[in-house]
């Protein structure tokens, strides 16, 4: 397994780095994508899931129809 990154950083650098604003930074990154866009993506995901179900059903029906055509001929 690779070593954790903290072990690769020299001790002097780890002690000098100010991490007091890290939480603020990551909190702002969590809100970089607007809520409206996230809702749109959720709706598109749900619609694509339903569309996939329809396509799977059509594929099954097509296979069944092909089998029936072979039987009829």
Secondary structure, 3 states (H helix, E strand, C coil): CCCCHHHHCCHHHHHHCCCCCHHHHHHHHHCCCCHHHHHHHHHHHHHHHHHHHHHHHHHHHHHHHHHHHHHHC
